[in-house]
Amino acid sequence: MDDLLQEMINPAPAQHDRPRRRRLWTTVVVVGLAAVGVTSLTTSALFSDQEKSGSTITTGSLDLKADDSLTFSVPFDNMLPGAQVVSPVTLKNDGSLAFEYAVSVDATSTSSGNADPSLGNGDDPGTGDLPDQLHLDLYSVTSTSACTLNGVSAKTPLGSSSGAWGITGERIVGGATAGATGNRTLDATEDEVLCARVSFATAAGNEYQNTAAKVTLTFDAMQLPFNPSQPDTSQR
C-alpha cells in the first residue's frame, strides 16, 4: 500500500525520456569541449614578428711598399774623394690605414776590383772600409726628377747619419714606436718620394781606392694610435 502511494506521489519517468536525457548530457559535454577548444585557439594562436640588426666589423691593414730604385750610379762607380751622389726611393701606402714610419740606414763593405794583388794592374782592391768615409742625408722631394744634387742643396734633411763620416746601422728618421718625434705619416693610397744623398770624405786616403759599399735604407711602418676625436682619413 505504501509503495502504491509513493508511486502516485512521485511517479517514475517514462521510458522514452531516458534516451532524450542522455542526448542532452552528451550535447552539453560536446558543447563544453567545443568551448574549451575555441578558448585554446583564441589564446595560443597569436601573430608574432621578429627583427634583427647587425653589422660586420672589418679590421684595416698596414702595407708599406718601397721601390728598389735606391741605386747610386755614375760617378759612384768611379767616385772621387769629396764627391756626392743622389738616388730617389718611392714609398707607397698600399694598405687601408694611415700609418707612421721611421727610417734606418746601414752600409757594409762589398768586394771590388781584382782580388789578386800579384797582377799589379792597379785593379787591386783597397784595404779601407769604405762606409767609414761616407755620410748620408735623406730628404723629402716632390718627385723622382727633383732628386738631384742641385734640388736638395738648399733643403734641410729629414735625417742624417751621425757624425761627420761613417755610416753604421742606426735610425735616422723617427723612433721605434708610434708617436715618436720625427715619425713621418703616410695616408692610405698615398706615396712619398725621398732622396738619399751620399757624400765621400775629401780626406779619404789611397786605402779607399777601388773599394765598394752597399748602402741600405730600412723603413718601419707603425699603426697610428686610435683617436675618436679625429676624422678618419684612412679611407679615401
Disulfide bonds with the S-S distance in Angstrom:
Cys147-Cys195 1.98
